[in-house]
Amino acid sequence: MGEPVSYVQHAREVMTLIDGFPRMPAQVDKPVAYSWLRCAKEHRLRPDGPLDPAVVENRHLRERQQRLDDLVLIARAEMDSLYEQISGSGYALLLTDASGVILSEKVDPTLRDNFRKAGLIAGANWSEQHEGTNGIGTCITERRPITIHRNDHFRARHIGLSCSAAPIRDTGGELMAVLDASCVGSDDSKASRMHTVALVSMSARLIEKCLFLRRFRNRRVIRFHSRPEFVNLLHDGALALDDDGRIAAADDMAVALLSADCRGDLIGRPLTEIFDVSARELDSSLSGPRQPILPVRDIEHGRRYYMSVHAAQPESRAPRTIAGSSQIMAIEPATQTESRAHTLDELAGHDPSMQRNVRCAHRIASSRVSVLIQGPTGSGKEAFARALHLASDRAAQAFVAVNCAAIPESLIESELFGYRPGAFTGARKEGMRGRIAQSSGGTLFLDEIGDMPLMLQTRLLRVLEEQEVTPLGGETPVKVNLRIVSASHRNLKDMIARGEFREDLYYRLNGITMTLPGLRERADLEALIHRILGEETALGRPAGIEMEAFRRLAAHDWPGNVRELRNVIRTALAIAEGGVIRLGDLPSDLLPSRSAASTGTPVTLASVASITVATGDEGSAPGNPLERAEREALLRAIAVNRGNMTHTARQLCMSRNTLYRKLKSHGIAPETLRSDGLSQA
């Protein structure tokens, strides 16, 4: 519509159009006009109606979030990525369920009050029935991406908003959520919002793709497109297969690419009835370390496609207790297959940030793009680099790893570049091929690149630019075919500013940066602990872990990350009696800190509310009123939930890992807050 108007004028124009329907002013879009009519006739709303939004109770909001926990987890990661693209433009990103209730939000902190006043808060219901014509509610009704800009809104109180929303569909094609980008008080035109709705739609499609792949991760999945470079990306088609090779599910892109009328035209049919590919070809494509791209044709039209086949991931083992004990969890030993180097998809787990890294890695695996892996020490940078190599077209060649921090500075040059016979005193008489030459055709992994001396940085840059290396003592350069993956836990940009790292080398190595999260930041920490317990358990040997020991592993901060976790588990299994890890088998820094709770008298739930700051250790800051208030609030919540940590974390709107970290910071030992016969699940 036209220029912004007053609330009263807007309400009058809306009612005039409704009274004169079906005659409509040219400036009113048909979807908007029909929505206004629904709001007035079906929902009995008035454009000048009540101002207060309908907000569900916190417990009902948590129930809605839990019902869609997979969606919320994936969507939040994508919202973080989208927010980086539109940050500074005044937008809030909102995720709602299919009924229009806001489940999650990503808002510029400086604008949070503006959005709160507009009613854009978690738990608010933005369906057309409650808020009239708006981006979220009208998207739900129309089942398509839409922008509702300022005066398009039915209710006068919303004419300062501009909302662009896109539907998110489940694996069966049914609407399950809406992703929305809204801003308050923008004077831009509606046409200028086309870019925003396109970005939101693309993010919604990516969320759908991730949901599909997650939902069918235990089946073989076919990814295909008419252009090979699009296979395994957002716009390819995806088909999930049953054990007998029949199509169990298809996403929207698969339906569109195959010119099918609907999913039902594909589901239940053998894949070999759709494409000219045999079951033997499908099986053979899974035997290598990476997924090859197969050229195929669709049988009905003879059109050329390119296909990749992804193996079913093994079912995650649900924790089970050892017979005769409800406090000991059995550890399922890993098979030999699970003990090999992990693939990218295995490393992704169920953590959104790792899944985003893996998506990027798959896209550039077979390119010459240089990769820089950042992350704290012990977070698995070398394992990720090795998985990237296995996913590339260089997998059959060497993966050569060099730790620039572990090799003495006097030797690193000869290690990297090699040397001719007699190049220096003490050199091998036959000379040595350097690591760079050894990696030719494969992948060279330079770990802790920030520790490479400046002089060698200059030589390495020349090698990368010229793709040739001259050994020490030699005069003739040797051609090499290099793919570099480097890693560092240090901030290389800060090092550049201090003159400790070459800027030109940084930009040569940093084709794409992937940042691995620390262990304590991973959303799938407990599942990762399960996996490593299985990997470190000897094949065929029964083993288990006491539930309190497992909770202690999950609550620890893990400054050494995955490497520290693996070492702790390996040591604990080695010293555990009867193959069962108990609390006493863990290192002392994982055990409860000294407090009044550990003096021999357990604190029962009946007395939790009376525990004061005086029971804490030195780290509990008894003189700090904010920390004292937080500590007492934690104890009260635990008492209300009778020691159930899962319920307590849910009530406090935090993860269990965060709850355990907070308890540790206040010197509260969870095992002392017990109530006879109750679980601390």
N, C-alpha and C positions, 0 to 999 in steps of 0.2 A: 504494500500500500504506500501512501504518500508520506508527507512529513509527519513527525510526531505530533500527537494531539493531546488534549487534556483528558483526564479520566472520564469526566462527564460527557465530553464530546464523543469519545470513543464508545462509551456505552450506548449513546444515542444512535451512532452510526451502525453499530452491530444490530440493535433492535430494528432499525429501519430496514436493513437488508433482510433480516429474518421475516419481517412483516411483508416485504415485497417479493419474497422468493416465489418463482425461480428467476425473476429478473435480478441481474447482478451487475454492479459497476465493473467496468473493464479492468480496473486496477486490483480487483479481488480475485485471487487464484481460486479455481474451482474446489480443490481439496480443502482450502480454508473456509470457503462458503458452506460446503457440505458439513464440515466439522462444526461451524457455528450453529447450523440447523440442528445437528445431533445434540449439541450442548443445551440448546433451549427446549427442544421438543422431547427428546428422550431422557436427558439427564436432569431436566428441570432446573438448570442453572440460570443465574442472571449475571450479566457482565459487570454489574456494580454490587455483586453479592459479598458475603462475609470475607474477611481478609485472612483469617487464621488458616494455615495449612493443616491437613490431616496427617498426623505423625503416629506411627505405630509404636507400641511400647518396646523398650530395649530387649526384653526377652523374646518378643515376637520377631524383632529384627534379627536377633542372633539365630533364631530358628530358620528364618528365610535364608540367611547367609550360609548356614550349615547344610541346608538342602541343596545348595548350589556351590558347595565348597570348591569343587574342581574348577568351575567357571570363574569364581571370584579370584582364585589363586592365579589362573592364567590371565584373566582380564587385568588384574592389578599390575602385572608385569608389563603388559602391553600399554596400559594407561601411563605408566612411568615413561615408556619410550615415546608415546605420542605427546606427552606433556613437554618433553625436551624439545620437540619440534615447534610447539606453539607457545612455549613459556614466554612471558612478557607481553602477550597479546590480550591479557585480561580474561582468559577463559577458565572455567572450571570444568573438569571432566567428571562425568557421573555415570555410574553403572546401576541399572535398575533390573528388577525381575520382570516377568511377563505381565504383572499386574500394575507396574509403574512405581513400585516402592524402591527408593534409592538405597542400594546395598553398600556402595562404596563411592568415595569422592576423592578427587585430587585437585586441590585448590591452592592458588597463590596465597600464602599466609597473610599478605598485606591486604588482600581483598576478601578474606573470610567473612568479616562482618557484613559486607555488602551482600554476599550470597546468602548468608543466614537470614538477613532481613527479607530477602526475596523468597525465602522458603526452600532454598536448594540445600537441604541438609539430609544427612543419613536418616532413614526412617520415614521421610516425607513421601506421601503418595501423590504422584504426578500423572495419574491416569486422567483421561478426559472427563470421566464421571466426577472427579474431585476438583480438578483445576482448569477444566475447559480446554480449548484449543491450545496446545503447547507442543514443543518438539518431541518430548517423551511420549505423552499420551496419544498424540496424533500418529506418531510412528507406529505405536502398538496397534492402532486401529487400521491404518493404511498398509501395514506390513511392508514398508519400503522406506528407504532413506528420505528424509524431509528436513527442510529448514522452515521454522516458524519465526518470523522476524518482526519484532516490535509490535506494530498495530495489527499483525496477523492474529495475535492472541485474543481469545474470547473475553477473558476477564480483564477489566481495566487495570487492575493492579499489576499486570504482567507486561504492560506495553513498553517497559524499559528493557525487556529481555530480548536476546536473540539466541535461538537454540537450534543446533543442527544435530540430528539423531539418526542412528542406523540400527536396524534390527540384528540380533544375534540368534541364529537358529541352532537347534540341537541336531544330532546326527540323523534324526528322522525328518528334518525339515520343518519342525514345529518351532514357533517363536518361544524362546526361553528367556531373553533378556534384551535390553536396549543400551547402547552406548551413546552418550550425549555430550556435546561440548556447548556450554552456555556462557554468555557474557552479559554483564549488566551495564546499561547506560551507553552503549556504543551508538555512534551517529552514522556508521557506515551503511551503505545500501544493501538490500537483500542480495543483489547480484554478486556483491563482494564476498558473500558467504559460501559461494560455490566451492572454493578451495577447501574451506573447513569441512563441509559435508563430504567432500571426496576423501579427505584424510580420515575422518571418522568412519566412513564406509570401508576403507581399506583396513583399518584396525579391526573393525568388526569381522571382516572376512578372515583376517589372520587368526583372531580368537576362535572362530568357527573351525578353521583348519586344525589348530592345536587341540581343540576339544575332540575332533574326529580322530586324530592320531592317538590321543590319550585314551579315548574310549575303546579303540580297537588295537591297542598296543599288544594284546595277546593273540592277535591274528596276523596272518600275512597281509601286507598292504601293498597295493599297486599304485604307483604315482606315474602319471603320463601327461603328455602334451604334444601338440603338433610341432613344437620347436624344442630341440633338445636342451637349449640353455634355460628353458623354463621348468624343466623337470626338477622336482623337489623344492620348488618355490611356491609362493602364495597362489599363483594363478594356474597351477596344474590341477588335474583331476585326481581324485583319490578313491580307490575301491578297496574294501576289506573283504577277504576271502574266508569261507568256511574251510574245514579240514579237507573236504572233498573237492575243493577248487571252485565252488560256486560263490557267486557274489552275495555277501551278507549285508553290505551297506555301500552306499555311494554318496558322495557329497555333491553340492550344487554344480561345481565346475565339471565333474565327471558327466553329469546329466547334460549339461550344455555342450561340452566338447563332442559327445557322442550323438547329439541331436535327438536325445530321447525326450519323450513328453513328460516323464516324471521318474522318480526313483523306482517305482513299481515295475517299469519297463526293463530294469536291469537286475533287480534283486531276485535271487533264486536261479539265475541263469549261469551255466558254467562259463568261466572266463574264456575258455577255448571256443565258445560260441560267439564271443564278442570280438576277440583278436585272433590273428593267425599265429598263435604261440602255443607250444606244447607244454604239458606238465613237466616234461623232462628239462626243457629250457628254463622254466621257472625255477626248478630245483637247483640246476647247475649255476644259476646266477647268484644263488645264496651261498655257494661253497667258498668263494674268495673272501678276502679281508675287506673288500669294499663293494658297493653296489654298482655294477656296470649299467650303462644305458643301452637298452635293447631297441633296435628298430623293428616296428611291427606295423601291421595294417588292420583296420577294422574290417571285418568280414562283410558287413552289409554294404558299405560304400567304397571299400578299397582305399580309404584315406590313410596316409602315412602318419604314424605317431611314434613317439619315443617313450620308453617305459623303464622304470626302475622297480625292483622288487625288494621289499623290506621284510626281513624275517620276523616271526612272532617273538615278542619278548617273553621270557619265562614268567609264569605267574609269581607275583611277590608272595612270599610265604608268610602267612599270618602267624604271629607269635603263638606258641602253644606251651602249656605248662607241662612239666615232667610229672608222670603219674605219681600220685601220692603226695604231691606238694603243689599248693596253689601259689607259692611264692617264688618258684623257680621256673624260668622260661627256657625251653629247649632251644639249642642252637643247631640249625640244619647245616651240615658241612657243605661247602661249595664243591661243585663237580670240577673236574680238570678243565672243562671248557670255561667255567666261570673264573678260574684262577689265571687264565692267560691275560695278556694285555687287553685292557678294556677298549671297547669301541666308543665313538662319540655319543651314541644314543644311550649306552650304559652309563657313561659319566654324567649325562644330563640329569638322570634321576627324575625327581618330581619337583625340582627347584626351578622357579620361573626364570631367574637370572641365568642359571646354567643352561636351561632349555633355549634361551635366546642366544647364548654363545654358540650352542651346537647348531642352531639353525644357520647362523652366519658361517660357521665353519664348513658345513656341508656345501654352502654356495660357492665358497672360494677354495675348496679342498684341492681341486685339480688345476687351479690357476697358478700363475707365477707371483701372485700378490704376496708381499712379505707380511708376516704376522708378528705382532708384538703381544705377548701374554703378560698381563700385569696381575698381581695378586700377592697376598702375604706369603711369607715363607711357609712351606709345607702344605700349601693349598692344592697341590697337584698339577703344577704347571708343566712338568715334564710328561706326566701321564696324558695330559690334554694334547700336548704337542705330538706325542707318539700316536694317539688316536687320530689326530688330524692327518698324519702321514699315512696311516692305514686306510683312511677314507679317500686318499688321493690316487691318481694314476701312477704315482711313484712307489706304491706300496711294496712292489716286488724288489725294489732297490734298497740301499742301506739307509737306516736312520742312525745318524751319528750325533751323539750328545756331548757337548763340551761345557763344563762348569767353569766359567771364567773366574769365579772367586776361589775355586779349589786348586787351581794350577799355579805354582809359584810364578811370579812375574818374569823371572829369568828364563822360564821354560815355555811360557805360553806361545811365544812367537814360533818356536820350532814345532810345537804341538799342532798349531793351526796350519802353518804353511809348509811344514816338512823341511827336509834338508838333503843336500847331496852328500855322497861319501866324503869324509874328511873335512866337512864344512867348519867344524870347530873341535877343540880338544874335548875328548870324551864322547864324540859322536859315534854312532854305529858305523862300521866300515862299509856296510852296504847302503847307508843312507836310510831315510824314512819318508814315506808318503804322509803328508800332513792330513789332519782331519778334514780340511776343506776338500782336498782331492778325493779322500775316501768317500765323501758324501755326494760326489758328482753323480747326477742322475737321480739321487734320492733326496733326503732332507737333512739339512744341517741345523741342529738345535743348539743355540747359544744361550745357555742359562746364566743368569746374573750378568747380563751384558753390561750393566752399569759399572761392574768392577774391572772391565777391560781397560788397560792403560791407554792414555790418549795417543801415544805413538802408534800403537797397534790399531786403534780406531781409524787412523788415517789410511793405513795399509788395507784394512778390511773394506773401507769405502771404495778404494780403487779396485779391489777384487770384485766387489759387487757390480760396479759400473762397467768393468771391462770383461767380466766373466772369464778371468784367467788368473792364475796364481804362479808366482815365481818362488821356488824353494830357496831356502838359505843356502848360499854358496853356489847357486845356479845362475845362469844368465838367460836361459830360454824359458819364456813363460809357457805354462801348460794350460790349455783350454779346459774349462770346467762348466758343468751344467748345474747351476745352484738354485736351490729353493731354501730360503732362510726363514726359520722360525726362532724368534728370540724371546727372552723372558727376563723380568726383573721385579723384585719386590720394592724397589726404590722409585721415587718420583723423578723420572728422567728429565722432565722440564725444569724442575728445581736444580738439577745437576747442570743443565745447560746454562741456566742463569748464573751459576757459580763458576762456570768455565771448566767443569769437570767432565762434560760429555759434549761431543761434537753435534751441533745442531743439524748439519747436513746429513750425518749418519743417522740421526734420530728419524728424520723424515724419509730416509731411504729404507729403514727397517720398519717404520710404522705405516705400512700400507693399510692395515686395519688393526685396531686394538681390541683385545678381548680381556675383560677384567673378571677374574675368578673370585667368588665371594669367600670370605673366611668361613671356617666350619661353623662357628656360632651364628653366622648370618643365614645359614641355609634353612629353607623351609622344610626340607626332608631329612633333618638331622637324625631322627630316630630310625628311619629306614636305612640311612647310610651306616649307622652303627650296626644294625642287623646284618647288612651286607658284609661289612668288614669282619664281624664276628664269624660269619660263615666262611669267609676266605681264609681266616687265620686258624680255623679248626681243622685239624688233620683229618684226611679222608677216612671214613669208617669209624672214627673215634667218637663215642657219644659225649656230648658236652652240654652245658647249660649255664645260665647266669641268674643269680639271685635278683629278684625284681628291684630291690633297693639299690643293688650295684648298678643295674641298668639305668635306673632313674638318676643315679649319681653321674653316670657317663653322659646322660642327656642334659644334665644341668650345668656341667662344667663349661668354662669359657673357652677352653682349647686354644691358648695362645700359639701353640705349635701346629694347630690345624690338623689336617688329615694324617700327616706324618706322626704327630704326637699321639693321636687316637690309635693308630695302628700299632705303635710301639707299646702303648699301655695295654691294649688288648692282647698282644702277643706275649708280653711278660706275664700278665694275669693268667692266661691259659697255661703257661709253662709251670707256674707255681701252684695253681689251683688243685686242691685235693679232690679226687674223684671226678675231675673234669668239670667241676662246677665253680664258676667265678663268684666269689662272695665279696662283701664289702671290704673285708680285711685284706683281700688280694690286690686292691687298688692302691696306687701311690698315695702317700700321706697328703699331698696337696689336693687330692680329690675327695678326701674324707672331711666330715663336718668340722668346722672350726670350733675352737674351744669356747664354750659359753656356759651359762648356768644350765642349759639344757643337757650338757654333756657331763655333768658332775655326778651322774649316777641316778638321779631322780627324774624319770620321764615326765614331760609336761603333757597332761591330758587335755582334751578339748574343753573339758569343763572349766579348766583354769586358764585357757588361752587368753580370754578377754582381759584377765587381770595381769598378764605379763607386761612389764614396763621396760623402758629402755635400759634400765639398770642390768637386765639379764644379757644384754648384748656384749660382744667383744669390743676391742678397742676400735675396730673399724666401723662401728655402728653410729658414731658421732652423736652420743647422747645429748649433747648440748645444742644440736641443730634442730629447731622445731619442725622444719619441713620434713627432715628425714625421720624424726620421731613420729610425725603424723602418718607418714607413709608406712612405717613399720607397724603401727597400731592398726592401720586400715587393712594391711595384709593379714594380720592375726585375726581380726574380726571376720574377714571374708572366709578364712579357712575354718573358723569356728562355725559360721553359718552353714557352710557346706560339709561339716562333719569330717574334715580331713581329706575330702576328695579333691585332688589337685586339678583334675580336668575341669570339674564344675567351678572351682575357684577361679581358674584362669579365664574360663568363659564369662563368668560374672564380671570380672575385672577388665574384659575386652583385651586380653593379651594372650600370647602363646604360652604353653606350659614351660618352654625353655626360658622365656623372659621371666615368668613367675619364679622359677628355680634360681635364676641369676639374682633376682631381687632378694629372695630369701637369704641367699648366700651373702649378699652385700650387707645385710642387716644381722648376720650372725645367727640366723634361725636355721636349725637342723630339721628338715622335713620329717625325718623318721621319729622325732620326738613328739610331733604333733599328731599323735595317733588316738584313735578311738577304737576300743576293742571290737573286733569283728568287722571293721569297715576298711574298705580298700582305699589306697591313695592313688588310684588310677589317674 
